[in-house]
């Protein structure tokens, strides 16, 4: 490969593409290095639903990035607002006030501008009707601070990025694994890669590592997340094995963040080891707030309605992993079955159904049936039936007197047909990574000094998420810090 590049971006997901676009905007020549073959490229971004959590003060902010919204669509939608204060509150509350203040400030404060920047480049977005807003009394009311997704979801996001990169003259090579930084003790001058069985050096003026976390390495999961995590399935790409993190740490980068934490969801128990692009994110099962979760002992073990799905789904996968035999059943009755999200209707699904609760109990593989029947009886009796069910708000329809009460959306399990879906844990990405300068994206070393020539963005940036994650903030983080890192790397070419 010719030594003609100003900036080399390692990775080809959302953060990497944003970095490449921003570097190109600075006039830099840019090469992207993707470990996966072309048909599997895109990192975890391709496996997402494409949601971006961003600040908006009203419908005018949304129309700025979705100009095709019609007057009729606006009229039948209650978009509300998602202010900076709301985003800050969610980030601090969800991370138990651990999120790094400076990183969080850039994520929140630059989210609206990053969306407008992507739109200006040609990225198209849509409202998340159906998944984030239910039609009640003729109007869609959006909830949980999550309103916007890339057109075409995750696959559409990556396809759009590819077209934008091609338009900007950004070159991408596939099947090429970066494994070592070229570093002279003072300056990062490129990367060593392996492609087609050969090792090569690619020289450049700056490197941006944006190739994901370590979630696809069973060894690293067990080492950092803890025993048992080798048993989790991987929600996305098999190629995120910590290469970028390890390359940076090898030259003295400072490790940062919640190394024992990850984004982990409830995932079909019989899903393959890694994500399947023909299924995408549909192995996830996210309607659990409207039903109940049962483990092998036949008992509930978590407050399914503690908060909107956006604020609990990324931590409940780990809760399921800790259950006996690492599984649970999501249980619904006939009142709720029509409300289940589209992912419950795919062909590859671990599902049982029955018309009587007794038959149903004995179909739940691995579950203590008598205990389950007892649990259902106690649960049904504890539901506050005088409070109306409303999926668009935290409705306060709870249970009373149980060891683990359900705080909202408590529906009795008493109407046929009964359906249950077996879930395990699907890990999406790891939270630990490298420390960066929040204003330049430059990687910081263990002496708290910037490493010249090295920048980072995306999942491998530590310090943003701890314990949990507000839905849609991962792609937003990738866009914000990808843009920051790419601009920093692009500007450095003239230094």
MOPETA-V964930 format. One record per run of one state. SS is the DSSP state (H for helix, E for strand, L for the rest). FROM is the first residue (numbers start at 0). TO is the last residue. If there is no record, write none. Layout:
{{SS:FROM:TO} {SS:FROM:TO}}
This chain:
{{L:0:3} {E:4:9} {L:10:12} {H:13:24} {L:25:28} {E:29:32} {L:33:36} {H:37:39} {L:40:41} {H:42:46} {L:47:49} {E:50:51} {L:52:54} {E:55:55} {L:56:57} {H:58:64} {L:65:69} {H:70:74} {L:75:75} {E:76:77} {L:78:80} {E:81:81} {L:82:82} {H:83:93} {L:94:99} {H:100:108} {L:109:109} {H:110:120} {L:121:123} {E:124:126} {L:127:131} {E:132:135} {L:136:137} {E:138:141} {L:142:146} {E:147:149} {L:150:151} {H:152:166} {L:167:169} {E:170:172} {L:173:174} {E:175:182} {L:183:185} {E:186:194} {L:195:196} {E:197:208} {L:209:216} {H:217:224} {L:225:227} {H:228:230} {L:231:231} {E:232:233} {L:234:241} {H:242:249} {L:250:251} {E:252:252} {L:253:253} {E:254:255} {L:256:260} {E:261:267} {L:268:278} {H:279:282} {E:283:283} {L:284:286} {H:287:289} {L:290:290} {E:291:293} {L:294:307} {H:308:320} {L:321:322} {H:323:325} {L:326:326} {E:327:331} {L:332:332} {H:333:336} {L:337:340} {H:341:344} {L:345:349} {E:350:353} {L:354:355} {H:356:362} {L:363:367} {H:368:381} {E:382:382} {L:383:397} {E:398:398} {L:399:416} {E:417:429} {L:430:431} {E:432:433} {L:434:434} {E:435:435} {L:436:440} {E:441:444} {L:445:448} {E:449:455} {L:456:456} {H:457:459} {E:460:460} {L:461:471} {H:472:493} {L:494:494}}
